[in-house]
Amino acid sequence: MLGSEFTLADGLKLVLYATDRDTYGDLTQLITRGRRNAKKGTYRLTREDVTEVAPRCLALWVPALRTPQKAPSPRARGEGWGEGQPPADPQPPAQLHQDAHWFADNFPNRTCPHRPTATAPSG
């Protein structure tokens, strides 16, 4: 299976896979569009580009992590030995929620962990 990872202009990260000949064509058209929208050697894509060109691709949404600030080591703070670095902060909840809804709305046949699927009542 062929695929590509994209970081969109607004920071949303997606991995798109081609599952057949048609979706491979969609994926290559998206890559071409992204390269035409930017300086040589880079790409620029928006959410609208993805929904227009590649909605049939198998999509994985990768929630972003903010890059942590390098914390002083415990030794530098006089608290012991070793290098200390706090874990990366997760994406802000409001943005995470907004991205999850966009993903679920634009890739309805894909699994999105933040939006439960409807189930039929039992019995």
Wavefront OBJ file of the C-alpha trace (Angstrom):
o trace
v 0.000 0.000 0.000
v 1.372 3.388 -0.972
v 0.837 6.474 1.120
v 2.152 9.843 2.142
v 2.177 11.999 5.257
v 1.038 15.613 4.985
v 1.137 18.543 7.363
v -1.473 20.990 6.132
v -1.113 24.775 6.143
v -3.029 25.012 9.438
v -0.883 22.332 11.130
v -3.254 19.371 10.785
v -1.289 16.187 10.086
v -2.755 13.391 7.958
v -1.437 10.173 6.486
v -3.225 9.257 3.269
v -3.003 5.801 1.672
v -3.894 4.719 -1.840
v -5.879 1.489 -1.692
v -6.413 1.017 -5.431
v -5.614 2.588 -8.795
v -8.242 5.342 -8.418
v -7.062 6.451 -4.988
v -3.447 6.311 -6.191
v -4.462 8.838 -8.850
v -6.119 10.992 -6.170
v -3.004 10.860 -4.018
v -0.678 11.840 -6.867
v -2.998 14.710 -7.852
v -2.911 15.959 -4.259
v 0.889 15.818 -4.180
v 1.030 17.696 -7.493
v -1.354 20.365 -6.205
v 0.671 20.812 -3.043
v 3.914 21.232 -4.975
v 2.332 23.714 -7.399
v 1.060 25.806 -4.465
v 4.540 26.322 -2.966
v 8.170 27.150 -3.628
v 10.303 24.497 -5.280
v 11.185 21.707 -2.874
v 8.224 22.329 -0.547
v 4.460 21.862 -0.618
v 1.415 23.693 0.683
v -1.975 22.055 1.108
v -5.172 23.103 2.866
v -8.049 21.075 4.250
v -10.046 22.110 1.186
v -7.373 20.648 -1.101
v -7.624 17.308 0.678
v -11.427 17.190 0.602
v -11.559 18.213 -3.072
v -8.861 15.911 -4.411
v -8.417 12.923 -2.096
v -11.558 12.136 -0.069
v -11.496 8.487 -1.227
v -8.023 7.777 0.160
v -7.667 5.807 3.357
v -6.937 8.523 5.892
v -5.261 8.482 9.272
v -5.400 11.607 11.387
v -2.310 12.246 13.519
v -3.125 14.603 16.408
v -0.347 17.177 16.791
v 1.918 17.497 19.766
v 3.280 20.863 20.712
v 7.056 20.981 20.916
v 8.061 21.241 24.564
v 10.412 23.879 25.878
v 13.729 22.397 27.003
v 13.635 22.371 30.780
v 16.786 22.832 32.815
v 18.190 19.554 34.048
v 17.496 18.588 37.677
v 21.236 18.990 38.337
v 21.165 22.560 36.976
v 18.235 23.274 39.307
v 20.143 21.706 42.222
v 17.600 18.879 42.520
v 19.726 15.831 41.801
v 21.326 14.336 38.735
v 20.332 13.485 35.188
v 18.825 15.304 32.265
v 15.206 16.346 32.606
v 12.774 17.206 29.869
v 9.041 17.404 30.372
v 6.850 15.304 28.104
v 5.328 17.024 25.087
v 2.078 18.826 25.804
v -0.855 17.406 23.878
v -2.715 19.469 21.324
v -5.041 22.000 23.002
v -8.413 20.305 23.678
v -10.494 22.782 21.653
v -8.290 22.349 18.564
v -8.202 18.577 19.038
v -12.001 18.521 19.167
v -12.314 20.742 16.069
v -9.840 18.599 14.094
v -11.621 15.388 15.113
v -14.951 16.714 13.854
v -13.428 17.920 10.577
v -11.852 14.500 10.049
v -15.075 12.628 10.835
v -17.161 14.908 8.599
v -14.809 14.682 5.619
v -13.839 11.016 5.897
v -17.134 9.465 7.098
v -16.069 5.909 6.258
v -12.987 6.171 8.449
v -12.601 5.542 12.135
v -12.157 8.599 14.291
v -11.425 7.939 17.974
v -13.070 11.149 19.189
v -16.473 10.677 17.582
v -18.316 7.481 18.487
v -20.171 5.656 15.775
v -23.918 5.186 16.085
v -25.082 1.770 17.163
v -28.484 0.214 16.752
v -30.471 -0.333 19.923
v -30.515 -3.927 21.083
v -33.530 -5.985 21.830
l 1 2 3 4 5 6 7 8 9 10 11 12 13 14 15 16 17 18 19 20 21 22 23 24 25 26 27 28 29 30 31 32 33 34 35 36 37 38 39 40 41 42 43 44 45 46 47 48 49 50 51 52 53 54 55 56 57 58 59 60 61 62 63 64 65 66 67 68 69 70 71 72 73 74 75 76 77 78 79 80 81 82 83 84 85 86 87 88 89 90 91 92 93 94 95 96 97 98 99 100 101 102 103 104 105 106 107 108 109 110 111 112 113 114 115 116 117 118 119 120 121 122 123
